Amino acid sequence: MEKPVCPQKAPYRVTLEEGKTYYWCTCGLSAKQPFCDGAHKGGAFSPLKWVADKTQTTSLCGCKATMRAPLCDGSHMLE
């Protein structure tokens, strides 16, 4: 099983809009982290489609090791 690239060992603080669909990068190759820009094409990864349940600023995983994707769960502190 392929492992994703770790673009940063810290979460990305982003403001999400209620009802809006986001595509979280799972491969770590996107230049538009934490969101997908299509850099995964031809690889083993595909983006995670996620709809924000409310408008808020939150932490999205930057290390790609979270067990609560796309939300940061602190996994970057264990690596």
C-alpha positions in Angstrom: 0.0 0.0 0.0 1.3 3.4 -1.0 1.8 6.1 1.7 0.9 9.7 1.0 3.5 12.5 1.0 3.4 14.6 4.2 3.3 18.2 3.0 3.6 19.6 6.5 3.5 18.3 10.1 0.9 20.7 11.2 -2.8 21.3 10.4 -4.0 23.8 7.9 -6.4 26.4 9.4 -9.2 27.0 6.9 -12.6 28.7 6.9 -15.2 26.4 5.5 -18.7 27.4 4.3 -21.8 25.5 5.4 -23.1 23.3 2.6 -20.1 23.8 0.3 -18.4 20.7 -1.1 -14.6 20.5 -0.6 -12.1 17.9 -2.0 -9.4 17.2 0.6 -6.0 16.1 -0.9 -5.2 12.5 0.2 -1.9 12.1 -1.7 -0.1 15.1 -0.3 1.1 16.2 -3.8 -1.4 19.1 -4.3 0.1 22.6 -4.6 -3.2 23.9 -3.2 -3.0 22.1 0.2 -5.1 21.0 2.0 -7.3 20.8 -1.1 -7.0 18.7 -4.2 -5.6 20.2 -7.4 -5.5 16.9 -9.4 -1.9 16.1 -8.8 -2.8 12.6 -7.8 -3.9 11.6 -11.4 -2.4 8.3 -12.4 -1.5 7.4 -8.8 -3.1 5.3 -6.1 -5.0 8.2 -4.4 -8.1 10.1 -5.0 -9.5 13.2 -3.2 -11.9 12.9 -0.2 -15.2 14.6 -1.0 -16.4 16.4 2.1 -19.4 18.8 2.7 -19.0 21.3 5.5 -21.8 21.0 8.0 -21.5 24.6 9.2 -19.5 27.7 8.5 -16.4 27.7 10.7 -12.7 27.9 10.9 -11.2 24.5 11.5 -8.0 22.5 11.3 -7.6 20.1 8.3 -4.9 17.5 8.4 -1.6 18.5 6.8 0.4 15.3 7.5 -2.2 12.9 5.8 -2.0 10.5 8.7 -5.3 11.5 10.5 -7.8 8.8 11.4 -10.6 11.5 11.2 -10.0 12.7 7.6 -10.1 15.5 6.7 -9.9 16.8 10.2 -6.7 17.0 12.1 -6.5 14.5 15.0 -2.9 15.3 16.2 -1.3 12.4 14.3 1.5 14.7 13.1 2.8 14.8 16.7 3.3 11.0 16.7 5.5 10.9 13.6 
